[in-house]
Amino acid sequence: MTWSAADIPDQHGRIAVVTGANGGLGLETARQLAAHGAHVMMAVRNQKKAAAAVDEIRASVPDAALELVALDLASQASVRAAAEQIMAAHQSIDLLINNAGVMGIPEAKTVDGFEMQLGVDHLGHWSLTALLLPALLRTPGARIVTVTSTAHHMGRAISPANPHLHGRYRPWRAYGQAKLANFHFGLGLQRELENAGASTASLIAHPGLSNTDLQAVSVQQTGGGTSQRFFLFLARRSGMSAADGALSQLRAATDPAAKGGEFYGPRFVNSGPPVRKPVVRRLGMDKAIAALWEVSERETGIAIDVRAAAAA
């Protein structure tokens, strides 16, 4: 049976936080959650673009319950401020969709000195998840969905000795590392939740090859490198729409049959309806997850302690 947006259960009364909700997959995720009744907090860096996204959603979902939150994942201070705003407004959170990211860009640093792709795609989401964890844990059936990519297959596990790839930077090497970090984060977080006896679930999803503005932005930021132009051409020629690409993370977030630790993606690797995918690359995974936890805690200064968050 093919799963589609029509299969999303009623979301009335639920609070959802979606990062990068002003375009592409995040916009479509926010649109569908709002269309099914959720109150969606759109956590976005570009507030002008976010306001346009709100108008776009309300054009098709007039009664959409939407709330904007300023979030720059390249700044740990911004992440903390966003988390404080969300927690002040809502005692409970049903869904956290860690969707935002950058891809294949030239070497750059975040405000905090992190390699940009790791800093935005993983470390920003690490801190946001940790800071929102108390509200997620007090909400029965809450889910955290972290968006990875098929590029995680080409990534290498993070090295505590050189997580920011000093002297070894290549755009796609860094992207592969960041997306593998997303993969390991989602699975490692599920272990932490299970070990603490929490009902909150952590799942991972990937959108396959989707025609979003991610490829176009990558081309703009690189000046149009060969690989970036190739992926932009491929996405425009054969990629799924953003609406179809978002279905994997929507299924992970809302399908009543989905369980913590599961991985959702298109049926035919990079295209097709969303299905549960096997979790591969298990060899060395425990060591890789432990290294990711070490680096993430050290760099952000924030630990993910499920029992302490539950007590809070």
Disulfide bonds with the S-S distance in Angstrom:
none
